[in-house]
Amino acid sequence: MIHEKYFELEEKQNELLSKKNTKKADFYNGVYDRYENPVITRHHIPLHWRFDLNKETNPHFMERLGVNAAFNPGAIYLNEKFYLVVRTEGLDRKSIFALAESDNGVDNFRFIDTPLVWDDIDEKETNIYDMRLVQHEDGWIYGIYCSESKDPEAPAFDTSSAIAQAGLVRTKDLKKWERLPNIQTPSPQQRNVVLHPEFVDGKYAFYTRPQDGFISTGSGGGIAFALCDDILNPLITEETVMHEKRYHTIYEVKNGQGPAPIKTDKGWIHIAHGVRNTAAGLRYVLYTIATSLEDPTKVIATPGGHFIAPYDDERVGDVSNVVFCNGAVVNEQNKVFIYYASSDTRIHVATTTIEKLVDYTFNTPEDPFRSLDCAKQRKDLIVDNLELLKSLNK
């Protein structure tokens, strides 16, 4: 017998799942639109994923397998539907991947089927998270995620040191997944690895992030580019940093590729994350760069400042003052849907167009890296605008 509490909670959840999401009326920057509600929270997780519905075995209708957060989704637009592979974190800290779908990409996301599983080929792997989804020109959909395991060389008293590697899976239909070997790189730690959607010189191309430690980049740091011959034996022998971290910027501590870059007529546009240190801890924001269509390692545009940062309630959560993005899609109308998580807690969407994204990335002034130069840059803008305003009074 199903517990009667289930039907009460199901009615409330259906109200949440069916709620329309509207653009924020109090937000405008001309670049993208933000929305009033997150697109996915832990409250969107199906009840039968969390509760034992059987009244005999769960007479008090207790949540048996609770969910702490839903965030950092990979994203893909397939067969006119929007799919997110959501990092779903249980109360036990372990993350699993769960698939949610929507018809319009801004609301009514619903989890489908069951959590994603594949062959367990790495018994040391403890946690999995932050999948990047890429529909590659070879016909497969690839997912690259962070595969975390305990550091075997850590002393006995240290039960928190970890090693991050790049796990690799692929699918044709988002239902059946094939586990491939981890991507091997020269770096002792590897996070934020993303597959380029096209072959480069006949090879598979990757964006990596060389890193010495699990948290700190150490002597590494920056978004790197790398090639490999065989996706079934993904061995990378050389990583070339193409966009470095830099002092007193939004990416002074570390930076990394977000989703796969978006192809436009003017270049590949990358949505990346940048990290700086503050008195309140690390602050994560998003920024963009563009690279050449002819040479994807050549950076051709670097707009200054952040693209998206935590806004209002987005600042508060499990890990506050953080936005992170590893999923973005483009539909047939060239509308761009950027899925970002706030404070490691919930998922939001920002929408723009290819035209606006290109305008922003190529026409926003670069960071001059010094305060006085920044003041001169802003002064020039003000002077030009004042001249325009004077012309209104003539």
HURAZI-V407246 format. One record per helix or strand of 2 or more residues. SS is the DSSP state (@ for helix, = for strand). FROM is the first residue (numbers start at 0). TO is the last residue. If there is no record, write none. Layout:
# HURAZI-V407246
SS:FROM:TO
SS:FROM:TO
This chain:
# HURAZI-V407246
@:3:16
@:41:43
@:46:48
=:66:77
=:80:89
=:94:101
=:109:110
=:126:134
=:140:149
=:161:170
=:176:183
=:188:189
=:193:194
=:202:207
=:209:210
=:222:227
@:230:232
=:239:242
=:253:256
=:261:262
=:267:277
=:280:290
=:298:300
@:311:314
=:321:329
=:334:341
=:345:352
@:353:362
@:370:391
